[in-house]
């Protein structure tokens, strides 16, 4: 990783650590819940994405460097809070998917932020259980 990308990553993740817990509490915010790979505790991260049928799509801005992606690699069972309701599912990392093209089908504001701040985009599909 270049020096610029490393500084960018550290700066953004430092801000996210402070603000994500507050953002996750907002009623309309989509939240991804993973299981901590070391602690085994639930970890909640606000994300931007879109539900399409029984799938939920999102793009990670830091790919396999994102903590929630590393948690998914350890245990792909997740939950997603959509419109105030929790949905269980199984996450699948899609490194061969064109993440930049995928962002065009996701919410515009979040996609712009992911493009601006991201350094290693990775598509994530969550297959939702039930309805």
Secondary structure, 3 states (H helix, E strand, C coil): CCHHHHHHHHHHHHHHHHHHHHHHCCCCCCEEEEECCCCCCEEEEECCEEEECCEEEEEECCHHHCHHHHHHHHCCEEEEEECCEEEEEEEEEECCCCHHHHHCCCCHHHHHHHHHHCCCCEEEEEEECCC
